[in-house]
Amino acid sequence: MKTVLITGATSGIGQQLAADYAQDGWSVVACGRNEQRLEALKESHPGIRTLRFDVTQLQEAEAAFAQLSFVPDLWILNAGDCEYIDDGQIDSELCRRVMNVNFFGVLHCLQAAQRYLRSGNHVAVVSSVASVVPLPRSEAYGASKAALDYFLSALQLDWHHKDIDISLISPGFVDTPLTQKNTFAMPMCISVQDASKAIRMALAKRKSRIYFPRLFTGMLRLIRLLPHDIQQWVVRYLTRK
């Protein structure tokens, strides 16, 4: 039986992935901070095992992974958070909170997992297409994902000789409790069910880069190819009030 460990499994994409992988016959280890939500997930899917820890705490991640009686075939590091900067007013504490979850949270999990990883294992990290093109109010969130993209792209090179595959997942807007707090339009927003399906299909092929939905993420990647000043003009035009 194939095994998968998923962080951030108590809501949104992570929760859907845990449910879908369990439905597909995988042995699932669902990770999160909220004990009640983990228990609810276990009750709704009795085959799912759970680990409670905070990804921002390295020692908690190390202690949690030390409890595993097996090495998962697939590690999906999905836990993340989003806070926006309003009117360009820099808030270093806000930025630190976002970086602690989105960037250092992933690094903590990778550091805690690396002693257990073996040849043939597969690590997938959920980033965001927000890292591709700078967007208003996304200074902290986009920077955290851009840092993650660079780090994982470099790590792909260093782990290649270990025969450990790394997949970087960059979704557009997905309808989750996190995005439901947004007060702006979210073009081409898709359901968590569709997001889970896209991720599972791409990971089965061990793709190193995963973008979806195709049209929206493709548009942003094309904008990125434009000269910087034109990029800025296009984004200002598209996000005008």
C-alpha positions as CSV (number, residue, x, y, z in Angstrom):
1,M,0.0,0.0,0.0
2,K,1.3,3.4,-0.9
3,T,1.7,6.0,1.9
4,V,1.4,9.8,1.9
5,L,1.9,12.4,4.6
6,I,0.1,15.7,4.2
7,T,0.6,18.9,6.3
8,G,-2.1,21.5,6.6
9,A,-4.6,18.7,6.3
10,T,-7.3,20.2,8.6
11,S,-8.9,22.4,5.9
12,G,-8.9,23.4,2.3
13,I,-6.6,21.7,-0.3
14,G,-4.9,19.6,2.4
15,Q,-8.1,18.2,3.8
16,Q,-9.4,17.3,0.4
17,L,-6.1,15.6,-0.6
18,A,-6.2,13.5,2.6
19,A,-9.8,12.4,1.9
20,D,-9.1,11.7,-1.8
21,Y,-5.9,9.7,-1.2
22,A,-7.7,7.7,1.5
23,Q,-10.5,7.0,-1.0
24,D,-7.9,5.9,-3.5
25,G,-6.6,3.3,-1.1
26,W,-3.5,5.1,0.1
27,S,-2.4,5.0,3.8
28,V,-2.7,8.6,4.8
29,V,-1.0,10.5,7.7
30,A,-2.8,13.9,8.1
31,C,-0.9,16.6,9.9
32,G,-2.2,19.9,11.5
33,R,-2.2,22.1,14.6
34,N,-5.9,21.8,15.5
35,E,-6.6,18.6,17.5
36,Q,-10.4,18.9,17.1
37,R,-10.2,19.1,13.3
38,L,-7.8,16.2,13.1
39,E,-10.1,14.1,15.2
40,A,-13.1,15.1,13.0
41,L,-11.0,14.1,9.9
42,K,-10.2,10.7,11.5
43,E,-13.9,10.1,12.4
44,S,-15.0,10.8,8.8
45,H,-12.2,8.7,7.3
46,P,-11.3,6.0,9.9
47,G,-8.3,4.8,7.9
48,I,-6.5,8.2,8.2
49,R,-3.8,8.5,10.9
50,T,-3.0,11.9,12.4
51,L,-0.1,13.9,13.7
52,R,-0.5,17.1,15.6
53,F,2.3,19.7,15.4
54,D,3.0,23.3,14.4
55,V,5.1,23.6,11.3
56,T,6.6,26.9,12.6
57,Q,8.3,24.9,15.4
58,L,11.2,22.8,14.2
59,Q,11.3,20.6,17.3
60,E,7.6,19.8,17.1
61,A,8.1,18.7,13.5
62,E,11.1,16.6,14.4
63,A,9.2,15.0,17.3
64,A,6.1,14.3,15.1
65,F,8.1,12.6,12.3
66,A,10.0,10.5,14.8
67,Q,6.7,8.9,15.7
68,L,6.3,7.5,12.2
69,S,6.7,3.7,11.9
70,F,7.4,3.9,8.2
71,V,8.8,6.4,5.6
72,P,6.0,7.8,3.5
73,D,6.3,7.3,-0.3
74,L,5.0,10.8,-0.8
75,W,5.3,13.9,1.4
76,I,3.0,16.8,0.6
77,L,4.0,20.0,2.5
78,N,0.8,22.0,2.1
79,A,0.5,24.1,5.3
80,G,0.3,27.8,4.5
81,D,-1.2,31.1,5.5
82,C,-2.0,34.5,3.9
83,E,-2.1,38.1,5.2
84,Y,-2.2,41.2,3.1
85,I,-0.5,44.6,3.4
86,D,-3.0,47.4,3.0
87,D,-2.2,50.7,1.2
88,G,1.5,49.8,1.0
89,Q,1.9,50.3,4.8
90,I,4.8,48.0,5.6
91,D,4.3,45.8,8.6
92,S,7.4,43.7,9.4
93,E,5.6,41.6,12.0
94,L,2.9,40.6,9.5
95,C,5.6,39.7,7.0
96,R,7.4,37.6,9.6
97,R,4.2,35.7,10.5
98,V,3.6,34.9,6.8
99,M,7.3,33.9,6.2
100,N,7.3,31.7,9.4
101,V,4.4,29.6,8.0
102,N,4.9,29.6,4.3
103,F,8.7,29.5,4.0
104,F,10.2,28.4,7.3
105,G,7.3,26.0,8.0
106,V,8.3,24.1,4.9
107,L,12.0,24.2,5.7
108,H,11.3,22.9,9.2
109,C,9.4,19.9,7.7
110,L,12.1,19.3,5.1
111,Q,14.8,19.4,7.8
112,A,12.8,17.1,10.1
113,A,12.1,14.7,7.2
114,Q,15.5,14.5,5.5
115,R,16.9,11.9,7.9
116,Y,14.2,9.5,6.9
117,L,14.0,10.1,3.1
118,R,15.2,7.3,0.9
119,S,15.8,6.8,-2.8
120,G,12.5,6.8,-4.7
121,N,10.7,9.1,-2.2
122,H,8.7,12.0,-3.5
123,V,8.4,15.4,-1.9
124,A,5.7,17.9,-3.1
125,V,5.4,21.5,-1.8
126,V,2.4,23.7,-2.3
127,S,3.5,27.2,-3.4
128,S,1.4,29.7,-5.4
129,V,1.3,31.3,-8.8
130,A,1.3,34.6,-6.8
131,S,5.1,34.2,-6.8
132,V,5.2,34.6,-10.6
133,V,4.0,38.3,-10.9
134,P,4.0,40.9,-8.2
135,L,0.4,41.9,-7.3
136,P,-1.0,44.7,-5.1
137,R,-1.2,43.9,-1.3
138,S,0.7,40.6,-1.9
139,E,4.1,41.8,-0.8
140,A,4.4,39.4,2.2
141,Y,2.5,36.4,0.7
142,G,4.1,36.6,-2.7
143,A,7.6,37.1,-1.2
144,S,7.2,34.0,1.0
145,K,6.2,31.9,-2.1
146,A,8.9,33.4,-4.3
147,A,11.5,32.4,-1.6
148,L,10.0,29.0,-1.5
149,D,10.2,28.6,-5.3
150,Y,13.8,29.5,-5.4
151,F,14.8,27.3,-2.5
152,L,13.0,24.3,-3.9
153,S,14.3,24.8,-7.4
154,A,17.9,24.8,-6.0
155,L,17.1,21.8,-3.7
156,Q,15.9,19.9,-6.8
157,L,19.4,20.1,-8.1
158,D,21.0,19.0,-4.8
159,W,18.6,16.1,-4.2
160,H,18.7,14.8,-7.8
161,H,21.7,12.5,-7.0
162,K,19.8,11.1,-4.0
163,D,17.0,10.0,-6.4
164,I,14.4,12.0,-4.4
165,D,11.9,13.8,-6.6
166,I,10.6,17.3,-5.7
167,S,7.4,18.7,-7.1
168,L,6.6,22.4,-6.8
169,I,2.8,23.0,-6.9
170,S,1.7,26.5,-8.0
171,P,-2.1,26.9,-8.0
172,G,-4.2,29.9,-8.9
173,F,-7.3,30.7,-6.8
174,V,-8.9,27.8,-5.0
175,D,-12.1,28.1,-3.1
176,T,-10.9,27.4,0.5
177,P,-11.6,28.9,4.0
178,L,-8.4,31.0,3.4
179,T,-9.4,32.5,0.1
180,Q,-13.0,33.0,1.2
181,K,-11.7,35.9,3.3
182,N,-10.6,37.7,0.2
183,T,-12.6,40.9,-0.6
184,F,-11.5,41.1,-4.2
185,A,-12.4,39.2,-7.4
186,M,-10.7,35.8,-7.8
187,P,-10.8,35.0,-11.6
188,M,-11.1,31.4,-12.6
189,C,-11.3,30.2,-9.0
190,I,-11.7,26.4,-8.8
191,S,-13.1,24.0,-6.2
192,V,-10.9,22.1,-3.8
193,Q,-12.1,18.9,-5.5
194,D,-10.8,20.1,-8.8
195,A,-7.5,21.2,-7.2
196,S,-7.0,17.9,-5.5
197,K,-7.7,16.1,-8.8
198,A,-5.2,18.2,-10.7
199,I,-2.5,17.8,-8.0
200,R,-3.0,14.0,-7.7
201,M,-2.9,13.5,-11.4
202,A,0.3,15.6,-11.8
203,L,2.1,14.0,-8.8
204,A,1.3,10.5,-10.2
205,K,3.4,11.6,-13.2
206,R,6.1,13.1,-10.9
207,K,6.0,16.4,-12.6
208,S,8.5,18.8,-11.2
209,R,6.3,21.9,-11.8
210,I,2.6,21.9,-11.5
211,Y,0.4,24.8,-12.5
212,F,-3.4,25.0,-12.5
213,P,-5.9,26.1,-13.6
214,R,-4.0,26.1,-16.9
215,L,-5.5,29.2,-18.5
216,F,-5.1,31.5,-15.5
217,T,-1.6,30.4,-14.5
218,G,-0.6,30.4,-18.1
219,M,-1.7,34.1,-18.4
220,L,0.4,35.1,-15.4
221,R,3.4,33.2,-16.7
222,L,3.1,35.0,-20.0
223,I,2.9,38.4,-18.2
224,R,6.1,37.5,-16.4
225,L,7.9,37.3,-19.8
226,L,7.2,41.0,-20.5
227,P,9.7,43.8,-19.7
228,H,9.3,44.9,-16.1
229,D,7.7,48.3,-16.8
230,I,5.1,46.7,-19.1
231,Q,4.5,44.0,-16.5
232,Q,3.7,46.8,-14.0
233,W,1.4,48.6,-16.3
234,V,-0.5,45.4,-17.2
235,V,-1.0,44.5,-13.5
236,R,-2.1,48.0,-12.6
237,Y,-4.6,47.9,-15.4
238,L,-5.9,44.5,-14.5
239,T,-6.2,45.3,-10.8
240,R,-7.6,48.8,-11.1
241,K,-10.5,49.6,-8.8
